[in-house]
Amino acid sequence: MEAVVAVVALLVVLFLVLGVYMTAKAVKAVKRGVDRTISEARRTVEDTTLRAKTFTPGAASELAQLRLSLRTSMRATQDVLHAGATEDASLRESLVLFERLSAHGHDLDDELRRLERDPDKAALAQRLPGLRERTEQITKAADSLRWAARDRARRFAEDDVDSLSTQIDMEAGALRHWTTEPAPERTPAAWPEPTEEPGKAAEQTWPEPSERAERTSQEPTRPAITPPTPRPTYSWQKETRPESTT
């Protein structure tokens, strides 16, 4: 009885631990989903705000354009590399390079955000060429990684399609094997070798009639015409009489 109680208590504890684990896992998943939703909403609001600032005159418009170009390029490259790395392990090294580039991109984006609130417009105008050059350098590197990953994926897809087409052509040819069978060839009879006699040139000789007859006798004979079968006789027929010689 005590063993049964111990087993039941152990099962209850296991179910409680499993329930706590599943609850914590569900809470973490919900939290990740909420954080992702909040991040996407915040990103959408920032992008909308930046697009609105691009229509304002002055240095603030150019700063907004630089931030929008930087964020769009980095986000697109990140999505392509993360999606391709799950199927192609060679892109993991590219992801490491992108993480290093992303750190510089975040630093530049933070600097551009701070400069948007800078009241010294003259100093801002002097720094714009350098900021524009840094932005173009980072976005160019990100675009290079993104297009290289896309070209690699397209190349693999084309190679796969070519290989699949070749296999399908071979299988189709095997299914139509009756159309490719060569016609049976007939080998002609061999000519007899010429015989050489002393004082005479080599001449083409044919087997003597006796030899041909001997070969013919060795071959099974076939009747040219099927021999007649005896006709049946019936009781009502008259007997045949021999013809008179007189």
C-alpha positions in Angstrom: 0.0 0.0 0.0 2.8 2.4 0.8 4.4 1.7 -2.6 1.2 2.6 -4.4 1.0 5.9 -2.4 4.6 6.6 -3.3 4.0 6.0 -7.0 0.9 8.2 -7.0 2.7 11.0 -5.2 5.6 10.7 -7.7 3.2 10.9 -10.6 1.5 14.0 -9.1 4.9 15.7 -8.6 5.9 14.9 -12.2 2.6 16.3 -13.6 3.1 19.5 -11.5 6.7 20.0 -12.8 5.6 19.3 -16.4 2.7 21.8 -16.0 5.0 24.5 -14.6 7.5 23.9 -17.4 4.8 24.1 -20.1 3.3 27.2 -18.5 6.7 28.9 -18.4 7.4 28.0 -22.0 4.0 29.3 -23.1 4.6 32.6 -21.2 8.0 33.0 -22.9 6.5 32.4 -26.3 3.7 34.9 -25.7 6.3 37.4 -24.4 8.4 37.0 -27.5 5.4 37.4 -29.7 4.4 40.6 -27.8 7.9 42.0 -28.0 8.0 41.2 -31.7 4.7 43.0 -32.2 5.8 46.0 -30.2 9.1 46.2 -32.1 7.3 46.0 -35.5 4.8 48.6 -34.4 7.6 50.9 -33.2 9.5 50.4 -36.4 6.5 51.2 -38.5 5.9 54.4 -36.6 9.5 55.5 -37.0 9.5 54.7 -40.7 6.3 56.7 -41.2 7.8 59.6 -39.2 10.9 59.6 -41.3 9.0 59.5 -44.5 7.0 62.5 -43.3 10.2 64.4 -42.4 11.6 63.9 -45.9 9.1 66.4 -47.2 10.3 69.1 -44.8 12.9 71.6 -46.1 16.4 71.9 -44.7 18.9 69.6 -43.2 16.3 67.6 -41.3 14.9 66.3 -44.5 18.3 65.0 -45.7 18.9 63.4 -42.3 15.6 61.6 -42.5 16.4 60.4 -46.0 19.8 59.0 -44.8 18.2 57.2 -41.8 15.4 55.8 -44.0 17.9 54.5 -46.6 20.1 53.0 -44.0 17.3 51.2 -42.1 15.7 49.9 -45.3 19.0 48.4 -46.6 20.0 46.9 -43.3 16.6 45.4 -42.7 16.3 43.8 -46.1 19.8 42.3 -45.9 19.1 40.9 -42.5 15.9 39.2 -43.7 17.6 37.6 -46.7 20.6 36.3 -44.8 18.6 34.9 -41.9 16.2 33.2 -44.3 19.1 31.7 -46.4 21.2 30.6 -43.5 18.6 28.0 -42.5 19.1 26.2 -45.8 22.7 27.1 -46.8 25.4 26.8 -44.1 27.8 28.9 -46.2 25.8 32.0 -45.3 26.7 31.8 -41.6 30.0 33.5 -42.3 28.1 36.2 -44.1 25.9 36.6 -41.1 28.9 37.2 -38.9 30.1 39.9 -41.3 26.7 41.4 -41.3 26.5 41.5 -37.5 29.8 43.5 -37.5 28.4 45.8 -40.2 25.1 46.1 -38.3 27.0 47.5 -35.3 28.3 50.3 -37.4 24.9 50.9 -38.9 23.3 51.2 -35.4 26.0 53.7 -34.3 25.3 55.8 -37.4 21.6 55.6 -37.0 21.9 56.8 -33.4 24.1 59.6 -34.4 21.7 60.7 -37.1 18.8 60.6 -34.6 20.7 62.9 -32.2 21.6 65.3 -35.0 17.9 65.7 -35.8 17.4 67.5 -32.5 20.6 69.6 -32.8 19.7 73.3 -33.0 23.0 74.3 -34.7 21.9 74.0 -38.4 25.1 75.5 -39.7 27.3 72.9 -38.1 24.9 70.2 -39.2 25.1 71.4 -42.8 28.9 71.1 -42.6 28.8 67.5 -41.3 26.2 66.3 -43.9 28.8 65.3 -46.6 30.7 63.0 -44.2 27.4 61.5 -42.9 26.2 60.9 -46.4 29.5 59.2 -47.3 29.3 56.9 -44.3 25.7 56.0 -45.0 26.5 55.1 -48.6 29.4 53.0 -47.6 27.4 50.9 -45.1 24.4 50.6 -47.4 26.6 49.6 -50.3 28.2 46.8 -48.2 24.8 45.6 -47.1 23.5 45.6 -50.6 26.5 43.6 -51.8 25.9 40.9 -49.2 22.2 40.8 -50.0 22.6 40.5 -53.7 25.4 37.9 -53.4 23.1 35.8 -51.2 20.2 36.1 -53.7 22.5 35.2 -56.6 23.8 32.2 -54.8 20.2 31.0 -54.0 19.2 31.5 -57.6 22.2 29.7 -58.9 21.5 26.7 -56.7 17.9 26.7 -57.9 19.0 26.8 -61.6 21.4 24.0 -61.1 18.7 21.9 -59.4 16.3 22.5 -62.2 18.9 21.6 -64.9 19.8 18.4 -63.0 16.1 17.5 -62.6 15.4 18.2 -66.3 18.3 15.9 -67.3 17.0 13.1 -65.1 13.5 13.5 -66.5 14.8 13.3 -70.0 16.6 10.1 -69.2 13.6 8.6 -67.6 11.4 9.6 -70.5 13.8 8.0 -72.9 13.8 4.8 -70.8 10.0 4.8 -70.9 10.1 5.0 -74.7 12.7 2.3 -75.2 10.7 0.7 -78.0 11.3 3.7 -80.3 15.1 3.5 -80.0 15.6 -0.3 -80.5 17.8 -0.8 -83.6 16.6 -3.0 -86.4 18.1 -6.6 -86.4 21.1 -6.8 -88.7 21.5 -9.7 -91.1 25.0 -11.0 -91.4 25.9 -12.1 -94.9 27.3 -15.5 -95.5 31.1 -15.7 -95.4 33.0 -16.1 -98.7 35.2 -19.1 -99.0 38.9 -18.4 -98.7 40.9 -18.5 -102.1 43.1 -21.6 -102.5 46.6 -21.4 -103.7 48.2 -24.1 -105.8 51.8 -24.4 -106.9 52.4 -22.5 -110.2 49.0 -20.9 -110.1 47.6 -17.7 -108.8 45.2 -17.8 -105.9 41.6 -18.4 -107.2 38.3 -18.2 -105.7 36.9 -21.8 -105.4 33.5 -23.0 -104.5 32.6 -26.3 -102.8 32.4 -29.3 -105.2 29.0 -30.7 -106.0 29.7 -33.8 -104.0 30.6 -31.7 -101.0 27.5 -29.7 -101.5 25.5 -32.8 -101.7 27.1 -34.2 -98.6 26.3 -31.0 -96.7 22.7 -31.1 -98.0 22.3 -34.8 -96.9 23.4 -33.8 -93.4 20.7 -31.2 -93.2 17.2 -32.4 -92.3 15.0 -32.8 -95.3 11.7 -31.0 -95.6 9.0 -32.1 -97.9 8.3 -29.6 -100.6 4.6 -30.5 -100.6 2.6 -32.0 -97.9 1.9 -35.7 -98.8 -1.8 -36.6 -99.4 -3.7 -38.2 -96.6 -5.7 -41.4 -97.4 -9.3 -40.7 -98.1 -11.8 -42.4 -95.8 -14.1 -45.1 -97.2 -17.7 -45.6 -96.3 -19.9 -48.7 -96.3 -22.4 -47.5 -98.9 -19.8 -46.8 -101.5 -19.3 -49.4 -104.3 -16.1 -51.2 -104.5 -13.8 -50.1 -107.2 -13.4 -52.5 -110.1 -10.2 -52.9 -112.0 -10.4 -51.6 -115.5 -10.6 -54.1 -118.2 -7.4 -54.5 -120.3 -9.4 -55.9 -123.3 
